[in-house]
């Protein structure tokens, strides 16, 4: 009797496993769920993700699910470890420095956008990547309140005595704007001067936050007079809070630009749908949503016409070769040593 019961149980288990396998295969075959790695700020209810998801699903009858990507480096490590079994079809929210750092970790599908004259002419196009599609961008700068009374026209003006312990900065080891600022300084002056710059900046810094949102919160809570951010940040306060008492600073040194990209790993399961989704990100409709929810400038320039974003002055952008992965790591090591010895 026992043997008979075990036999029935085994047969039943086999039927269940077979059914689940067929269901899983059917889902994979249909490609009904597109899995997108994205930051919380992109996929949250206040970000562009939900609206983009709703429109794309209506247009294509394909479902999207967002997978939280708090740290691109950790995401890359996981994808690299998972190899062919990695579940992401699309990765969103990578800037040009992330792409350099991930170059040897992840293999990506080649994507070539059909760029035309309507795409932003202000972008430094030496930052084009054949494996990725850009979808928004903004100059990196410092943001102050409108009643800020000190004249700041160059990066060296940040060392005014009145600004001691008053600048909210981000850690370049964990923050994209923080790393952009590190590269900005290292590429615009000799290394010995750049090292001295960061040594002096330790005395001006209120703190080095792990991420942009923490640093910006210190600024909006009046714990700091300046914050490392984006030229587009004051537009958020204007549109969401109806406040006009924030301004971004322009530096005669020129500014670096953070450009955000989307890519498709070679391990994608729903590759054709992934390509459609990335193409969708560059449509006028999607560009307006990304602009108004991500508070960055659109790649498709007409999307900002007759909007508050059209009032943003485009600062002089630095046109520099992209650093190598080795240079970035060496600069991070230098910065860490400065913080350890001088901080």
N, C-alpha and C positions, 0 to 999 in steps of 0.2 A: 504493500500500500504506500509506504514511504517513497519507494522508487517511482511509483506512478505519480505521486504528488509532485516530486522533484521534476519529473519529465514534463508534466503540465506547466509547472512554473517556468521551466526553461523555455518551452515553446512560446508561452505567453510573453516572456521577457524579450524573446527574439522578435516577436511581432511588434512590440512597442518600439524597440530600437530601430527596426526596419521602417516603421511609420515615421519616427522622428527624423531618421536619416533622409527619407523621401521629402519630408516637409522642409528640412534644412536645404536640401539640394534644390528644391523648387524655388526657395527664396533666393538662393545664390544665382540660379539660372536666370530668374526674372530680373535680378538686380534691383529689387524693389526698395532697398534701403541704401542710400548713399551715406557713408560714414565720413564726417568732416571733423578733423581736428581744428579747434578754434579756441581763442582765448575767452575767458569768462565775459570780458567787456564786449566781445563781439556777439556771443551767443545768448547773453542774458536778455531779459525782457526789455531793458532800456537800450540795448544795442541793436545793430542792423540785422542780426541773424534771424529773429522770428519773422520779420516782414519779408526778407529774402526767401526764407524757407516757404512761406505761404504762397508767394507768387510763383516760385519755381515749381512747386508741387502741383499747382493748378495748371501751369503751362505744359508740364511734361508727364504728369501722373506718376512721378517718381517721388518716393519718400526720402526725407533727409533726417538724419539724427546727428547732433553735435556732440563731440567728445571733448571734454574740457582739457585745455592745454595751458596750464598755469606757467609752465617753464618750457620753452622750446627745446632747450638742451636736454632736459629729462625726457621729453617726448621723443627726441631723436635717439636717445640711448635705448628707450623701450622699443622703438621701431627697429633699430639695428639688432637688438637682442632677439626680437620676435622673428626677424627675417621674413621668409615667405609667408608666415602665418600672421603678419601684421594686419590689423583690421582696418586701418584708415585708408580711405580712397582719395581724400584731398586734405592738404594742410594749408591753413589760412593764418596770416598774421606774422609772416617771416619778413624781417627787414634784410637789407643787403649784407649786413654783418652776420646775421644768423645763417645766411646762405653760404657765406665763406666758411663759417665754422662747421657747417654740416656737410661740406663738399665731399669728404672722404668717408662719411658715415652712412649716408643714404644715397641710393641710386634713384634718379628721378626721370620721368618721361620728358621728352623734348617737346616744348610748347613754343610756338612762334605766333605772337599776336599779329593781327592784321592792323597795324598802326597806320593812322592817316593824320592829316594836318589838324584834325579836331582834338587830337590828344595833346596834353600839355607840352608846350614848347619850352617851358621853364625847367623841366626835369633834365638832370645831367644824364644824357643817354649812354654814356659809357658804363652806366650802372645797369644796362639791360642784361638780362640773363635768358638764354635760349630755353632753359628748362622751367621758367617761371613767368607768370603773368602779374604785372603790377595792377593794383586796384585803388590805392590812395597814397597820399604823401603829404608832408608838411615840413617846413624849415624848423630846425631845433633852435630855441632861443631861451631867454629868461622872461618870465611874466612878473609884472609888478602891479600894485594898485595905482589907480590914476592919480592919487595924491602923493605918490612917491616923489620926493623933492630933490633927489640927487641925479645929476646928469651922468648917464652911462652910455658912452658911445663906442667904447672899445672893451675887449675882454680884460685888459689891465685895469680898467675903471672898477672892476669888481673888487679890487683891493682897497677901496676907500675905507678909512678907519670906521666910518659910521656903519659899515656893513659887517663888522666883526660879529661872528656867530648869527648872522641874519640871512644866510642863503640856504635854502632847502635843496639838497642835491640827492642824486640817486647813485647807488653802488653799481659801478660798471660790470661787476661780476654777475649781477642778478637782474639788471635793468637795461632795457634797450636804449632809452634816452641817456642813461648813465654811460653806456658804452659809446654811444655816438659822441658824447661830450669828450670822453677820453681820446677818441680818434681825432676829433676836431682840434684839440690842443696839440697832440703829438704830430699832426700833419702840417701845422702852421708855424712851427718854430723849431729850432735845433733841439735835440733831445735833452741837452743839459739845461736849456731854458725851460723846456716843458716840465722837467723834474722839479725845478725851482717853483714853477707856476703851481704845481699840485701841492708842494710843501706849504706855500703861502696860503693856498686855498683851504687847507685844513683849519686855519685860524678864522676864516670867513664863514665856513660851513656851520650851519645850525646842526645839521646831521646828514648822514648818508643813508637814505632809506633803501630798503630792499627793492621797492617798486615805485612806479610813478604815482600811483593813487595815494600812497602814504605820504610822500613828499608834498603832493599838491594839497592834501588835507591839512598839513602843518601850515602851509601858506594861507589857505582860506580861513583857518582858525586864528590867524594873526600871530602865529608863533614865529613866523619868518617874514622878511620884507620882500624877498625874491625867491623864485622857484624855477628850476630847470624844467622846461616844458616845451610846448609847441606854439608857433606863431598863430595858430587857429584857436588856442585855448580861450581867449576873451570872447569869441563868438558863442561858446557854450553859455557863458554867463548872460550874454545879451539875449539869446533865444530862449533859454530855459528858465532864467531867473529875472529877466527884464532889467538886468543891471549893466550899467555902462562904466563902472568904476574899476575896470581891469584893462591893462594894456600890455602888449608884447614889445620887447626892446629890440632895436635894430643896431647891429654892430658893424662898424666900418671894416672889420676884419673879414666880413663875409660869414655865411652860415652853412653848416652841413644840413642836408635834408635826409629825413628818414622816409624811405619808400617801403610800402608794405606789399608783399607778394603772396600769391597762392601757387601751390605746386601739386603735382600728382606723383606719388611714389610708384616705382615700377611694380611693387607688390600689390597694387590696387586690385580689387575684386570687380568693381563696377566701373571699369575704366572709361567706357564710352559715355556713361552718365556723368562721370567726373569731368570729362572734357566739356560737356554741355554746360555744367554748372560754372566752370571757370570762365567760359565764354560769356555766360549770363552776367557775371560780375562786372563786365565791361560795357554792358548795355546802358543807354541813358537812364532807364528806369532804375536799375540797380545802383548806378553811380549816384543818383540823387539820394537814395536811401542810405547808402554808405556814408556819404558826405554829411547828411543831417543827423545821423545817429552815432557815427564814429568821430565826428568833429575833426575831420581831416579834409584836405583838398582832393577833389576828384581827379582821376587820370583823364577822364573825358571832360575837357574844359567847358563845353557849353552847359554842362550840368550845373555849374555855379552861377551862370548868368542870371541877373535879376534876383539874386539872393544875397543874404548878408555876407556870404563867403566871397562874393565878388568885390567887396570893399577891402579885403585883406591886401595889403601891399606885399608884393613878392620881393623879398629881400634878395640881395646879391648872394648867389650860391657859390660855394667853393667848388671848383672843378679839380678834384684830385684823383689820382689812381686809387683804386680800392686796395686797402692793405691786404697782405697775405695772412693766412691763418696763423703762421708762425709769428708775424709782427704783432697781431692782436694779442696772442698769448704772452709775448714778451712784455708788451705794454701793460697788460693786466698784472703781470708779476711785479713790474716796477711800481705800479700804483699800490699794490698790496704791501710792498715793502715800505713805501712812503707812509701809508696809513699806520703800519705797525710801529714805525720808528718815530713818526712825527705826530700821529693822531692823539 
